[in-house]
Amino acid sequence: MLTLGAMQPPSLCRAVLFAAAALLCASNAALAQPPRSEESPAARPVPASETAQSYTAELVAAGRTRFAASCGFCHGPDATGGSGGADLTRSDTVAADVRGDRIGPLVRTGRAEAGMPAFSAIAESDLAAIVAFIHDQKVKAEAAVGGRRSVEVADVLTGDARAGRRYFESACTSCHSATGDLAGIASRLEGLALLRRMLYPGGQAGGGRRPTATVTTRDGETIAGEVAYRDEFTIAVIDGGGRYRSWPADRVRFTIDDRLEAHVAQLARYTDATMHDVLAYLHTLR
């Protein structure tokens, strides 16, 4: 709970009151001024493809289905970014790719440092279809009119820092401390970057050990592996053989070992107002 100083009795010198008011105004001004901005992913121009390519409608349609099944959980069903995965239409690797010469090896070997699993057993026909779909989406993105401006700090800094402190002290202090692990965080991150870290701390590249899950199906099969995707409807893992496996969450039993599980649970409790209140409070930790 934020504790405000007791109001001064009217008998005290007016100068004291004026000094306190000036200090309060200075603090509010520091919170309100957005010194920097962060570019949203959609604000980045789509890089031009180095080599023009075209694919049949049938191959692109097949690729759409295969991409959604194997890649959509991270990169979004339309390849423009999703849960932790990059917008492939704005990827320099895709821009330089010629019919899978760069995309193919990357899909087969994965990128462990970025949390991307290897799909070493994917069939050549499926890979070719996925490549066709990605390039088709990129062509559409290049032709799209418009874009988005950068995300200014003021765009997301709309909450009440005092209310955010109260919420933080009631919900977050069992794991975090404003004078410990979060001391000075607003000097390192702000605006959209701080909001992302606050809501999805495990989504940062190199963010530490990935969560693991043990899933038990209705017929008694037990599958363990790294969590590839999870929401209120779906649980998916990369099993010991490197395969992506998913189930409706209400049709299996599963346990998750994740030091960030409290953040997942918190997402269901945040309202838009409390989320921005906490962000406003974190912005005071400089």
C-alpha positions in Angstrom: 0.0 0.0 0.0 1.4 3.4 -1.0 1.7 5.6 2.1 1.4 9.3 1.5 2.9 11.7 4.0 0.4 13.2 6.5 -1.0 16.6 5.4 0.7 19.5 7.0 -1.4 21.5 9.5 -2.4 25.0 8.2 -0.2 26.7 10.8 3.0 25.6 9.1 4.8 27.9 6.7 3.3 28.2 3.2 6.8 27.6 1.8 6.7 24.0 3.1 3.4 23.4 1.2 4.8 25.0 -2.0 7.9 22.9 -1.8 5.9 19.7 -1.3 3.6 20.6 -4.3 6.6 21.3 -6.5 8.1 17.9 -5.6 4.8 16.1 -6.4 4.6 17.9 -9.7 8.1 17.0 -10.6 7.4 13.4 -9.8 4.3 13.4 -12.0 6.1 15.1 -14.8 8.9 12.4 -14.7 6.2 9.8 -15.1 4.4 11.6 -17.9 7.3 12.4 -20.2 8.1 9.7 -22.7 11.8 10.2 -23.6 12.0 7.4 -26.1 9.8 5.2 -28.3 9.9 1.6 -29.4 9.1 0.4 -32.9 6.3 -2.1 -33.1 7.1 -5.1 -35.3 4.4 -4.0 -37.8 6.1 -0.6 -38.1 9.2 -2.2 -39.7 9.0 -2.1 -43.6 8.8 -5.4 -45.4 12.2 -6.0 -47.0 12.1 -6.6 -50.7 12.7 -10.2 -51.9 16.1 -10.5 -53.5 14.7 -13.0 -56.1 11.2 -12.8 -57.5 9.3 -16.2 -57.0 5.9 -17.5 -57.7 4.1 -20.7 -56.7 0.9 -22.5 -57.7 -2.3 -21.8 -55.8 -2.5 -25.5 -55.0 1.0 -25.5 -53.4 0.3 -22.4 -51.4 -3.0 -23.8 -50.1 -1.3 -27.0 -49.0 1.4 -24.9 -47.4 -1.2 -22.9 -45.4 -2.5 -26.1 -43.8 1.0 -27.5 -43.1 2.3 -24.1 -41.8 -0.7 -23.7 -39.4 -0.1 -27.3 -38.0 3.7 -27.0 -37.6 4.6 -23.4 -37.3 1.5 -21.4 -36.6 1.7 -21.8 -32.8 4.7 -19.5 -32.8 4.6 -17.5 -36.0 0.8 -17.1 -36.3 -1.4 -18.7 -38.9 -0.6 -16.1 -41.5 3.1 -16.0 -40.8 3.0 -12.4 -39.4 4.1 -13.3 -35.9 2.6 -15.1 -32.9 3.4 -16.4 -29.5 7.1 -15.7 -29.3 7.7 -16.2 -33.0 8.9 -13.6 -35.5 6.9 -12.0 -38.3 8.3 -14.0 -41.3 7.0 -11.5 -43.8 9.5 -9.1 -42.4 12.4 -11.6 -42.1 15.7 -10.9 -43.8 16.2 -14.6 -44.1 12.9 -15.0 -46.0 13.8 -12.0 -48.2 17.1 -13.7 -49.2 15.6 -17.2 -49.6 15.3 -18.8 -53.0 12.8 -21.6 -53.0 13.7 -22.8 -49.6 17.5 -22.7 -49.8 17.6 -20.7 -46.5 14.2 -21.5 -45.0 14.7 -25.3 -45.4 17.9 -25.7 -43.4 16.6 -23.4 -40.7 13.4 -25.5 -40.4 15.3 -28.8 -40.2 17.9 -27.7 -37.7 15.8 -25.2 -35.6 17.2 -22.3 -33.5 17.6 -23.6 -30.0 18.8 -20.2 -28.7 15.5 -18.6 -29.9 13.3 -21.5 -28.7 12.6 -22.8 -32.2 12.6 -26.6 -32.3 14.1 -28.6 -35.1 11.7 -30.3 -37.6 14.3 -32.7 -38.9 11.8 -35.4 -40.1 9.6 -33.1 -42.1 8.9 -34.4 -45.6 10.3 -32.5 -48.6 6.9 -32.1 -50.0 5.6 -30.5 -46.8 8.6 -28.3 -46.6 8.2 -27.1 -50.2 4.6 -26.3 -49.5 5.5 -24.3 -46.3 8.1 -22.3 -48.2 5.5 -21.5 -50.9 3.0 -20.3 -48.3 5.6 -18.1 -46.6 6.7 -16.5 -49.8 3.1 -15.9 -50.9 2.4 -14.2 -47.5 5.4 -12.1 -48.0 4.3 -11.0 -51.4 1.0 -9.9 -50.0 2.7 -8.0 -47.2 4.8 -6.2 -49.7 1.7 -5.1 -51.6 -0.2 -4.0 -48.5 -0.9 -0.3 -48.2 -0.2 1.5 -44.9 1.6 0.5 -41.7 1.9 1.4 -38.1 3.8 4.1 -36.4 6.2 3.6 -33.6 4.7 2.8 -30.1 5.4 5.7 -27.9 5.8 5.3 -24.1 2.7 7.5 -23.6 0.6 5.1 -25.7 0.9 2.4 -23.0 1.7 4.6 -19.9 -2.0 5.4 -19.1 -2.4 3.8 -15.6 -2.3 5.1 -12.1 1.1 4.4 -10.5 -0.3 4.5 -7.0 -2.9 1.9 -7.8 -0.3 -0.1 -9.5 1.9 -0.2 -6.4 -1.1 -1.4 -4.4 -1.7 -4.2 -6.9 2.0 -5.1 -7.1 2.3 -5.4 -3.3 -0.8 -7.6 -3.1 0.0 -9.9 -6.0 3.7 -9.8 -6.9 5.9 -9.4 -3.8 6.1 -13.2 -3.1 8.5 -13.4 -6.0 9.6 -9.8 -6.8 10.9 -6.8 -4.9 10.9 -3.2 -6.0 14.3 -2.7 -4.2 15.7 -6.1 -5.2 15.3 -7.9 -8.6 13.2 -5.0 -10.1 15.3 -2.1 -8.8 16.1 0.2 -11.7 14.1 -1.8 -14.2 12.6 1.3 -15.7 16.1 2.6 -16.5 16.7 -0.6 -18.6 13.2 -1.1 -20.1 10.2 1.2 -20.7 7.1 1.4 -22.8 6.3 -1.6 -24.9 9.4 -3.4 -24.0 8.6 -3.2 -20.3 5.0 -4.3 -20.9 6.2 -7.3 -22.8 8.6 -8.3 -20.1 6.0 -7.8 -17.4 3.3 -10.0 -19.2 5.5 -12.6 -20.9 8.9 -12.7 -19.1 9.7 -16.2 -20.5 9.2 -14.9 -24.1 12.6 -13.2 -24.1 15.3 -14.8 -26.2 17.7 -16.5 -23.9 15.2 -16.2 -21.1 16.5 -19.2 -19.3 15.2 -22.8 -18.9 12.1 -23.5 -20.9 9.1 -25.0 -19.0 8.4 -28.7 -19.3 5.2 -30.6 -19.1 4.0 -34.1 -18.5 0.8 -35.0 -20.3 -1.3 -38.0 -19.6 -3.9 -38.9 -22.2 -7.2 -40.6 -21.6 -5.8 -44.0 -22.7 -3.0 -43.7 -20.1 -0.2 -42.7 -22.4 2.3 -40.3 -20.7 4.3 -37.8 -22.8 6.9 -35.5 -21.4 8.7 -32.7 -23.1 9.3 -28.9 -23.4 6.1 -26.8 -23.6 5.7 -25.5 -27.2 2.4 -23.8 -26.7 -0.2 -23.4 -24.0 -3.4 -21.4 -23.6 -6.7 -22.1 -21.9 -7.7 -24.4 -24.8 -4.6 -26.2 -25.9 -1.4 -27.8 -24.4 1.4 -28.7 -26.8 4.9 -30.1 -26.2 8.0 -31.1 -28.1 8.6 -34.7 -27.0 11.9 -36.5 -26.6 11.9 -37.4 -30.2 11.6 -33.8 -31.3 7.9 -34.2 -32.4 5.3 -31.4 -31.9 2.3 -32.9 -30.1 -0.8 -31.1 -29.0 -4.1 -31.9 -27.3 -7.3 -30.0 -26.2 -6.5 -29.0 -22.6 -9.8 -30.4 -21.3 -9.2 -33.9 -22.7 -5.9 -34.7 -21.0 -4.3 -34.3 -17.6 -1.0 -32.4 -17.4 1.4 -30.9 -15.0 3.8 -28.1 -15.8 7.2 -27.3 -14.3 7.7 -23.6 -14.9 9.2 -21.0 -12.6 7.1 -18.4 -14.5 3.8 -20.2 -13.9 2.6 -17.4 -11.7 2.8 -15.0 -14.6 0.6 -17.4 -16.7 -2.0 -17.4 -13.9 -1.8 -13.7 -13.5 -2.8 -13.1 -17.2 -6.3 -14.4 -16.3 -6.6 -12.0 -13.4 -5.4 -8.8 -15.0 -8.0 -6.3 -16.2 -6.9 -3.7 -18.7 -6.9 -1.1 -16.0 -4.8 -3.1 -13.5 -2.3 -4.1 -16.2 -1.6 -0.5 -17.0 -1.6 0.6 -13.4 1.2 -2.0 -12.7 3.1 -0.8 -15.7 2.8 2.8 -14.6 4.2 1.7 -11.2 7.1 -0.2 -12.7 8.0 2.9 -14.7 8.8 4.6 -11.4 11.4 2.1 -10.5 14.5 3.9 -11.8 
